[in-house]
Amino acid sequence: MASLYKTVSGDIWDKIAKEVYGSESYTSFLMANNQKYIDYFIFPAGIYLTIEDLPEEESTLPEWRQ
């Protein structure tokens, strides 16, 4: 279930990804789910970003090893 993140002045994409997902590596995922704000590099306060749940990672192990 998606939630919302309210920006504070000075927020940037990778900082938000680290805060909500635990890693900057999810920056592209965050940006893809908030396309209307894609032109922002540094956010002003008060913008609500949609925080989608991360997709489940698929295992590369055979079923019997999972």
C-alpha positions, 0 to 999 in steps of 0.5 A: 500500500502506498504512503505519502512523504512530505518534503522539507526544504532542501530534500533531494531524491537520493536522501528521500530514497535513503530515508524511506527505503533504506538505500539510495539505490532506490532513487530511480524507483522513487522518481519513476513513481513521482514523474510530475516532480521529476524536474526538481533537484532540490525540493521546497517544503510541502510537496507530497511524494508517493511512496510505493511499496518496493516490489518483492525480489525474485529469488534465483534459487531453485524452489527446493532451496528457498 
